[in-house]
Amino acid sequence: MSLAERVLKVRPVRKWQLSLDGMFGGKTIKFGYNKPKSNHKTHRLWLPNIQFVKLYSETLGKSTKLKVTTSCLRTIDKKGGLDNYLIKTKDEEIGGKTALALKAQILAAKNINPRPSPLTKTKTKAKAIKN
């Protein structure tokens, strides 16, 4: 095999690279070294523990398959279910498109405004000042 063929050869796709679409709870890939007693450092990486899980939404009344880290599963249990977790957690920590779309569906079903408009805040303050 020539050098060009080796350079152009497609590497196998790892499980976490397939699609970063899921709920990771802020977990990312960590990079570092293995450092034995001989102090010969070798590169390595630590992957988040991702599981494929079916989670039930009480508001929507259906189950959805998602990629979820185990720490995120513990947080879901702690917050009292998938619906409460999605409502109370920031979008940056949730992560994937599927989970954000699920959050939007749950908020729409519960008639909760996801983000209050900044204009409504200023109007209410202005009314309070006038009165």
C-alpha positions in Angstrom: 0.0 0.0 0.0 1.4 3.3 -1.0 1.7 6.4 1.2 -1.1 8.1 -0.7 -3.4 5.2 -0.2 -2.7 5.1 3.5 -3.3 8.9 3.9 -6.6 8.7 2.0 -7.8 5.6 3.7 -10.9 6.2 5.7 -10.6 5.4 9.4 -13.3 3.4 11.1 -16.0 5.6 12.8 -16.2 5.1 16.5 -19.4 4.8 18.4 -19.3 8.4 19.8 -18.5 9.9 16.4 -21.5 8.5 14.7 -23.7 11.3 15.7 -23.3 13.6 18.7 -27.0 13.7 19.0 -28.2 12.8 22.5 -28.2 14.0 26.1 -24.7 14.2 27.5 -25.2 16.4 30.5 -22.1 18.5 29.6 -19.8 15.5 29.3 -17.1 15.6 26.6 -14.1 13.6 25.4 -11.1 14.1 27.7 -7.5 14.0 26.4 -4.4 13.2 28.4 -1.5 10.8 29.0 -0.9 7.4 30.5 2.1 7.9 32.7 3.6 4.8 34.2 6.5 4.5 36.6 9.0 4.9 33.8 7.6 8.3 32.9 7.1 7.4 29.3 3.9 9.3 28.4 1.6 7.8 25.8 -1.4 9.7 24.5 -4.9 8.5 25.3 -8.5 9.7 25.6 -11.4 9.0 27.9 -14.8 8.7 26.3 -18.0 9.4 28.1 -20.1 6.3 29.1 -22.8 6.6 26.4 -25.8 4.2 26.5 -28.7 3.8 24.1 -31.8 4.1 26.2 -35.6 4.3 25.7 -36.9 7.1 27.9 -40.6 7.7 28.6 -42.1 11.2 28.6 -45.2 11.6 30.8 -46.3 14.8 29.1 -46.1 13.4 25.5 -47.2 9.9 26.6 -44.6 8.1 24.4 -41.1 6.7 24.6 -38.1 7.9 22.6 -34.7 6.3 22.0 -31.8 8.5 22.8 -28.0 8.4 23.4 -27.6 9.3 27.1 -24.5 9.3 29.4 -24.9 7.4 32.6 -24.3 10.5 34.7 -27.2 12.1 32.8 -29.4 9.1 33.6 -28.7 9.6 37.3 -29.6 13.3 37.0 -32.9 12.4 35.2 -33.7 10.1 38.1 -32.8 12.8 40.6 -34.9 15.5 39.0 -38.0 13.2 38.8 -38.1 12.1 35.2 -37.3 13.1 31.7 -39.8 15.9 31.5 -38.6 17.7 34.6 -35.0 17.2 33.6 -35.5 18.8 30.1 -37.5 21.7 31.5 -35.1 22.6 34.3 -31.8 22.1 32.4 -30.1 24.7 30.2 -30.0 24.0 26.5 -26.2 24.0 26.5 -26.0 21.1 28.9 -28.7 19.1 27.1 -26.7 19.0 23.9 -28.2 17.2 20.9 -30.8 18.3 18.4 -33.2 15.4 19.2 -33.2 16.3 22.9 -33.8 20.0 22.2 -36.7 19.1 19.9 -38.1 16.9 22.6 -37.8 19.7 25.1 -39.6 22.1 22.7 -42.5 19.5 22.3 -42.8 19.1 26.1 -42.8 22.9 26.6 -45.5 23.3 23.9 -47.6 20.6 25.4 -47.4 22.2 28.9 -47.9 25.7 27.5 -44.7 27.0 29.0 -42.9 29.9 27.3 -39.2 28.7 27.0 -37.7 32.2 27.2 -39.5 35.3 28.3 -39.1 38.2 25.9 -36.9 41.0 27.0 -39.5 43.5 25.9 -42.1 42.1 28.3 -39.8 42.7 31.2 -39.2 46.3 30.3 -42.9 47.0 29.8 -43.8 45.5 33.2 -41.1 47.7 34.9 -42.3 50.8 33.1 -45.9 50.1 34.3 -44.7 49.7 37.8 -42.9 53.0 37.7 -45.9 54.9 36.3 -48.2 53.6 39.0 
